[in-house]
Amino acid sequence: MTIQVVSTDQAPAAIGPYSQAVIAGGMLYVSGQIPLDCSSGEVVDGGISAQTTKALENMKGVVEAAGGSMTQVVKVTIYITDMQQFAVVNEIYGTFFSAPYPARACVEVSKLPKGVEVEMDAIVQLS
């Protein structure tokens, strides 16, 4: 099986030894996207709402760079540092997807990179 690396300036560059995403077997595996501004590399201001929006925008940028669309996302994992913020995250998440919605998990974690409040990864069916 061939693995193709996806890299785009429509999402923050990887901050470690990993790819923004890889394509294998017709599937796109998007690494965790955090709410970093693509040009400055800084965490966006505005709390959980702004951070959720930016993480999803970054995910969308990677998906589209791979030739896909958000309608092809089949699975998302959401990591948040405060489950009390789930309703806010869920509302914004719903603006990026439509039925049939992707499968999803949401877990509370103690910390995320750069002190952000939310991170999301995805699996996308490209073919």
C-alpha positions, 0 to 999 in steps of 0.5 A: 500500500502506498502512503501519500503525505498531505501538506497545506498552508491552509492549516498550521504546519505540524509541530512534531514528527508527524504529517498534517494528514496521510492518504492510504487505501482511499482513506484520508487520516487527518492529524489532530487540528488545534486552533492555531492561526495558519500564518502566525502559528499562534493560538486564536483568541476568543475562548472555546467558540473561536478555538472550535471554529478555528480547529474545524477550519484547519481540518477543512483546509487539510481535507480540501487540500487532499481533494476531499470535502467535509461531506466525506468525513466519516469519523471525528474525535474531539478532545476538550479540556472541559466537558462543561463546554461540550454544548458550545463545541457541539453547536459550532461542530454542527455548522460544519457538517450536515446529515448524514453526520460523521461518527464521533467521539468526544473525550475530556483530557487534562491538557492539549498542545499549546494550552488550547481547549480543543483538538479534533482529528478525522477520518475521511473516505476519499474514494 
